[in-house]
Amino acid sequence: MEELSRTWWVYLIRGLCAILFGLLAIVWPGITIYALVIVFGAYAVVNGVFALFSTGRGGSRLWMIVYGVISILAGILAFVWPNITALALLFLIAGWAVVTGIAEIVAAIRLRKAMEGEWMFIVSGVLSVLFGILLFVWPSSGALAVVWLIGTMAIVYGIALLGLAFKVKALGAHRPGPGTSPRVA
């Protein structure tokens, strides 16, 4: 748990990156597919690297590694194939959102024993899965609607990660030091 609380800032950075990505997608809805691919690729790689960095010990480690690797691979695929069509990009993002959302839900369930408030991690995972399913179900939506949906999902996901970051940070602040007894309320 102490190791988890020391990496709270990783969740903070991931959340801020998600919010920035979402705001950029909403502020510039006319963004070209190429630019969206590059922005998504950069976000997915950064998100994956930080997810790998935040892996701790225990059962959730494997799922966070899977999450990080999948995110990095999705980002690399976006960079390697920049002329991807809008539909292919949509399916790439949808698949990434579903798989990484499931990995987050599994990791959160495994963290239930280590911390309270794991529901924030579960919420971000569920939102990611729902977002991916919506993209698979309605792929023919207009480009503007897809960009706004991507931006909104990224902002909500980022806010959930910010909440998780501060919850994880608080874990370290509330642990009694060696030789001290916990306070009784």
N, C-alpha and C positions, 0 to 999 in steps of 0.2 A: 504494500500500500504506500509505503514511503517513496519507493521508486516511482510509482504512478504520480504521486503528488509533486515530485520534482520535475515532471515533464508537462505540467499544466499549461505552460506557455506554448507547447506544440499545438494543443487544441485551440488555443487563442489565435495563433497564426493561421491555422487551417480555417477557422471560422471567419477571420478577417478577409482572407483570400476568397472564400466563398461569397461573402457579402460584396466585395469589390467586383468579382466576376459578375454577380447578379445585377449590380447597379450598372455596370458597363453595358450589359445586354439590354437592359430596359431603357437607359438613356439614349443609346444609339440603336434603335430597332431596325434601322435600314442597313445595319452592318452586313458586309458581304459574307458569304459562306466561308470564303478563304480566311478572313479575319476571325470569324467565329471558331473555325477549326484550330487556328493558331492559339487563340485565347483559351479554348477548351483544353488543347494539348498541354499548354503551360500549366494551367490549373491542375489537371489530372496528374502530371508528373510531380509538381510541388506537393500536392496532397498525398500522393503515394510515398514520396520520400519521407515526409513528416510522419506518416502512418508507420512506416518501417522504423523510424527513429523512436517512436513512442512505444514500441513493443516492449513489454515488461516480461516478468516471469509468470508462469501459471498457464491455465487452459486457454486464456484469450490470446496468448502470444501467437499461436498458429493462425488464428483467424485474422489478426491484425497484419501478419506477414502476407497472407493471401490477399487481403484487402489492398495493402500497399503495392504488391506486385501487379495485381490486376489494374490498379489505377495508373501505375507507371506504364504498363504495356498499352493501355488505351491512349495515353498521352503520346507515346512514341508512334503508335499507329496513326494518330492524327497528324503528326509531323512528317512521317514518311509518305503519307498519302494525302497531301494538301488539296488536291483537286477533287476530293471526295464529293459526291453529289449530296444535295440536301437530305434526301431520304436515307442515304447510307450514314451520314452524320447523325441523323436522328436516331437510327437503329443502334449506332455505336454508343451514343450517349444513353439511350434507353437500357441497353444491355449492361453497360457500366453501372448505371444507377441501381438496377435490380440486384446485380451480384454484390456490389459493395454494400448496399443496404442490408442484404441478408447477412453478410459478414459482420456488420456492425451490430445487428440484433443478436447474433450468436455471441459475439464478444461481450455485449452488455449483460446477457443472461449469465454468462460465466463470471462477470464482475459483481454480481448480486451479493456474493459472500464477502467481497472485499470493500464495498462502499455502498452508501445509501445514495439515492438520487440517480441510479443507473437508468431510470426511466427517460432521462434526457437523451442518453445514447440510443435507447430503444426508439424514441420518437424520431430522432434524426435518421435512423435506419428505416423505419416504417415510411417516413416521408420520401426517402430515396427510392424505396421499392414502389410506392404508389406513383411517384413521378415517372419511373421507368415503365410501369404498366400503362399509364395514360399515354405515353409516347408510342407504345406498341399498338394500343387500341385505336388511336386516332392519328395515324401517320400522315394523312392527307390534309391536316389542318394547315392553314395559311402560315407562311414563314414568319409573319409578324406575331401571330399567336404563339408559335413555337418558341420564338425568341423571348417573348414575355413570360411564357411558362417556364422556360429554362432560367431566366433571371429571377423570377419569383421563387422558384424552388431553391435556387442557390442562396438567396437571401435568408429564407426561412431555415434552411439547413445550416447556414453560417451562424444564425442567431442561436440555434440549438447547440452548436459546437461552442459558442461563447459561454453559454450557460454551463455546459459541461466543464469547460476550462476553469471557471471560477469555483465550481463544485469540487473538482479535483484539487485545486489549489488549497481550498479550505480543509481538505483531508489532512494535509501536512501541518496546517496551522493549529488544528485542534488536537493533535497527538501530544500527549504528555511527554516531556523529555525524560532521559534516564534518571532514575532516582527520585522522580516526583510521582505523586499519585494523582489520578484524574480527579477533576473537580466534581463535586456532587451538587446538583442543582436543587 
